[in-house]
Amino acid sequence: MSCLRNYYSRAYSYTRSLNREITHEVTEVERRARALRVLDIISSKSGGVSNRQNHLGFVQEFLQTDSRRFRDQAISEDFDISRTKNGVSKVLKEVMLENSSSSVNDGWSFDAYGLSSAVSSCGFNRDFRTGFGFHCLALKSGFVSDVYVGSSLVVLYRDSGDLDNAHKVFDEMPERNVVSWTAMISGFAQEWRVDICLKLYSKMRNSTSDPNDYTFTALLSACTGSGALGQGRSVHCQTLQMGFKSYLHISNALISMYCKCGDLKDAFRIFDQFLNKDVVSWNSMIAGYAQHGLATQAIELFEVMMPKSGTKPDAITYLGVLSSCRHAGMVEEGRKYFDLMAERGLKPELNHYSCLIDLLGRFGLLQEALELIENMPMEPNPVIWGSLLFSCRVHGDVWTGIRAAEERLMLEPECAATHVQLANLYASVRYFQEAATVRKRMKDKGLRTNPGCSWIEINNYVFMFKAEDGSNCRMPEIAHVLHCLVDHMEFL
């Protein structure tokens, strides 16, 4: 194992695990001790709830609704929100004690508009607990049936991530307006539930409320997230029929939708025909080219067309350009645009470092990627260590890969895939005891890797498939076709 001692490594500090010193000569005992410390830490560290996020992070989706207008409205002078918040606890006690004879207007008063404004204020400030208290107050006072109060409550529960209660409030509203409809559609759009979004939109068209531009933005966002091109085209036609062709944020949402669904021709057609482009328009088109590996087109937009328009690139623009370099393996260009950010007064953020590190790793420059991670002005996140881990697996750098896996588990101890990768890496260098320990930790925690997922759209309907999923009612037909294809390939 003497040759392994020449590999680059660092020794952990027990008191400050985040501050590690680089060492070039590490003994086998030290390596094993380090592995055991990592296993001890990840077994005792609880994992947090992770939100679903876009890895690239540069396609900005507009999920705004008219609820923002509620949030921006000033509360009437005779409505004292602080007094109301103080009264929430009193009302809650009355509700719990079922004291129907108590008066909720003892020393303070409010109306439906004031209560709606208070709920919206809680949502804007992310004070959901107080907002839920206002819901109790609305039930106690009878204002829950007011369309403005109900709409504000739908927005509140949607923003808190509780779509079930948001939908329950929505269903119980005796009257709905465009705000409540749009809030509910945008909530399911965030979950990429395009089928429910379209059903809600259909019901909305049969009601007294007409959709507005934010409604269509939410629908397009749902189609973008689920890759439903046919349904996205239908929504596009609806925007044209209802006169929203000139709305900037709808055009930007259409560009993102067509890019995400792989129709770059229509995306560029909308982009090229729209005269009043903003930086989001440019970013969306550059990001679309980057996602499909068309680095030349992305760079041409950035270096030639964008300066002619007079639009100043922002941090998201550079993220799209760096991503295009990453997909195309353009290392020199990636370094160039990363340095250009600082020259133009833009400070690189975590996502920019992540793109460059992934680019270097994919090209096999693992030590340069590792040095960049250690010299970052901010702490690396699990995505960065995951990118380095993937590159180490591709290029066969076992020890750097072990370190990347250990670092990622320090930050994301509940990641089942990283547990599997670390166990395999341990086994590859004959650390069988540590590999078995990792497997046991997974079993004790009940961790399982998430199955892969793919989908295909046929006749405007999206069919989703997961690995090892036999729940599809047409599985016998699918299996028969697959067997026929296998037989055909064997014959050839």
Secondary structure as UniProt FT lines:
FT   HELIX           2..6
FT   STRAND          9..11
FT   TURN            17..18
FT   STRAND          21..23
FT   HELIX           28..44
FT   HELIX           67..72
FT   TURN            77..78
FT   HELIX           81..97
FT   TURN            100..101
FT   TURN            104..105
FT   HELIX           112..124
FT   TURN            125..126
FT   HELIX           128..141
FT   HELIX           143..145
FT   HELIX           147..159
FT   TURN            160..161
FT   HELIX           163..172
FT   HELIX           178..190
FT   TURN            191..192
FT   HELIX           194..205
FT   HELIX           213..226
FT   HELIX           229..241
FT   TURN            242..243
FT   TURN            245..246
FT   HELIX           248..260
FT   TURN            261..262
FT   HELIX           264..273
FT   HELIX           279..291
FT   TURN            292..293
FT   HELIX           295..300
FT   HELIX           301..305
FT   HELIX           306..309
FT   HELIX           315..328
FT   HELIX           331..343
FT   TURN            344..345
FT   HELIX           350..362
FT   TURN            363..364
FT   HELIX           366..374
FT   HELIX           382..395
FT   HELIX           398..411
FT   TURN            413..414
FT   HELIX           416..428
FT   TURN            429..430
FT   HELIX           432..445
FT   STRAND          453..458
FT   TURN            459..460
FT   STRAND          461..466
FT   TURN            467..468
FT   TURN            473..474
FT   HELIX           475..491
//
